[in-house]
Structures are given as C-alpha cells and as structure tokens.
C-alpha cells in the first residue's frame, strides 16, 4: 500500500528464517531502516515520505548461527509515493452555459485528470499534461443546472499513479433575460 507520504512494504513469510533486515537507499548508500526479529512479521510501513518520490528498498532474511548472523540474498523493490492532493479546487468563472474550474499548481504532479458526473457515472472529460495548467473551461452546459466535477493529480512512473480525488459542485447561472423593453 502507498499514500502520498507512506509506503507499506510486504513479503511472503520465510519459514526458514528468524527475521528480516530492511534497507533503504539514501544519500548514495544502503541504510538499515528496520530489523525485524520475527519471521511472522511480513510487512513494514514507512511514513514521513515525500509525495511523488521514488524510493528504493531491499530486504534479506537472516538466521542467528552462533555469534554470527547468516543472510539470504537481497530482494529489491522500487516504490513511488502518490502525488499530493489538489488544493484550491473551485471555479474562477461561470456563465449560463460554461464553468471554468481552477486549482492550485501541484508541484508533485506531472498532470491532472478531470472528471464530470454524467448519467450516474464519473466520466473523464480532460487529461492535462504538465502541472502548470491550473484551469479548465467546460462549455455546452445548461443554464441553472448543478454540475459535479472531481480532479486528481497524476505522476508518470512507467504507469500513471494518482493522488486522491477532490470534488466540487457548481451551478451554472440562469440564462439572460430576453425581450426586455418598456411598456407605453
């Protein structure tokens, strides 16, 4: 499991081991971050990590043999944390037939995915590449109608990984008055 600030590593129980040593690659070297003294423990959660960041880990099993430990070969894994959630999601303009959504730039994202709730399901209406674009205009809407939108940030890591959705409902303005004149 992973979030924007944590990663839970997991592995299969090694019945021939007494425990495990987990290391993380930091500042150009492998550093022991946890020694687990029971082979029944098969996961470990690291927190306080940075969003949209790649972390390298390795694990080895061990047994105590007299005054020394003996170790298995390492198993390696690279994991990316999720991007931060979008902040400031709202609208900057609206008319009777359009809504311009806005949000704050997400420095941990490579882009954004915007969805609209239509006919009982969420539908992707735009995928924005790059994190500098912080608004999107939806046109062709009906007057005096509530619309629901949601947005999430993504990061390219081979596949896209996504942050959590942030939602907003906006009502379009009524149509303009027509036939406005004076009476004699």
N, C-alpha and C positions, 0 to 999 in steps of 0.2 A: 504494500500500500504506500502511496505517496500523496503528499499535500504540497502546498507552496513552501512550507517550512519544515517538513519532516519526511523521513523515509523509513519504512519498516522492512527490514531485510528478513527473509525466511529461507529455510532449508529443510531437507529431509533428515530425520534423526539418524545418526550414525551409531548403530548398536555396538560397534567395536571400539568406540572412543569413550573417554571420560568427560570430555568437554571440547570447547572450541575457542579459537582466538580470531577476533575480527580486527582487520586493519583497514585504514583509510589512507589514500594517497593525498598528502598535504604538503605544500611547500617543497615539492620535489623529492619527497621521501615517503615510504610506507611507515605509518604510525599505528601502534596498537591502540584501539579505542575501547575494546572490551574483551575481557577474558571470561568466558562462561564455564563454570565448574560442574555443570551437569549436562549429560548428553540428551536429557529430556527437554531442555530448553531449545526450541527450534525457531526463534525469532528474536529480533532486537530492533528497537525503534530509536532513531537519532532525531533530535529536534533542534531547533535554533538554526536551521539551514537557510540559505538564501534562495529566493524564488528563481525559477528558470535557470538553474545552475546544474552542471553535470558533476557528479561525484563518483569516484572510483573506490571500490571496496574489494577486499579479498578475505577469504575465511579458510582456516585449516583446522582439522580435528587433532586432538592430542590425547596421549596416554602418559601416565607417570610410570617411568621404568627406573626404579631405584631412586637415585638422586637426580636423575635427568628426565626431561620430557622428550617423547618421540612424537613427530608430527607427520601428518598426511601431506600430500601435495596441496597447493592452494587451489581454490575455486574462485574465479574472478567475476565481477559484475560492475557495470557502469549504469548508474541510475540518474535520471534528471528529475529535479523537483518541478512542480507545476508552476505556471506563471501566477503572478499576483492577480487578485480580483480587480475588476474595473471599478474605478471610483468616479464620482460625479456624474453618474448616468442620469440623463434627463433630456429636456428638449430646449433648443435655442430659438426656435420659431415654429409657428403653426398657422395654417390658414384653414379655409373651409375644405380644402382637398389635399393638403400636404402637411407633413410633420418633419422637422429637421431634428434628428437625435444628436446629442452631444455627450462627450465623456472626457475624462482627463487622460492624457497620454500615459500609457503603461510602459515604463522603461524595461520591464522584464518580458515583454511580449514581442513577437515577430509580426503580429497582426491581430485582427478581430473578426469574429463571426457574429452576425446579427440575424436574429430570428423574429418572426412575427407569428402570433397565434391566429390561425385561419382554419375555419371549418373543423374545429375541435382538435387541431394538432399544431405543433410548432413546426414552422417551415423556414428554412434558411433563405433569407432574401438578399444577403450580401456577405461576401468574404473579402475583407480588406487586407491586402498585403502591406506590410510596413506598419510601424507603430506611430508614425507622425500624423496620419489622418485621424482626426478626432471628431468627425461629424459625418452624418449621412442623411440625405433627404429622401423621404418616401413620398411619392406623388400618386395621383389617381385615387385618392381616398374619398369617402362620402362625408358630407357635412354633418356636424353634430353627432359624431359617432365615436365611441370609445375603442381604442386600439391598444393591444398589449404587445410589447416588444421585450426581448431579452438579448443580452450581449455577453460574450465571454472572450477572453484573450487566449491566443494560442502561441505556442513555441514550436519551431521546426527542429525536430531531433530525429531525423530519419522519417518517422511518422510525426504527425502533429499531436502535441499534448495540450490539453485545455485546462484553463482555470475554471472556477465556478461561474455559473450564470448570475447575472444581476438583471432584475426585471423592472419595467416601468410601464404604466398605463397612461395614455394621453388621449384627450378628447379633442377632435377637430372643432374648429369654430363653426358657428352657423353660417349659412350662405348669406351673401349680401342682400339687403332689401332691394327689391326691384319695383319699378313703376312709381317711384317717389316723385310726386309733383305737388301742386297746390290746388285747392278747390276754390271755385269762384262763387 
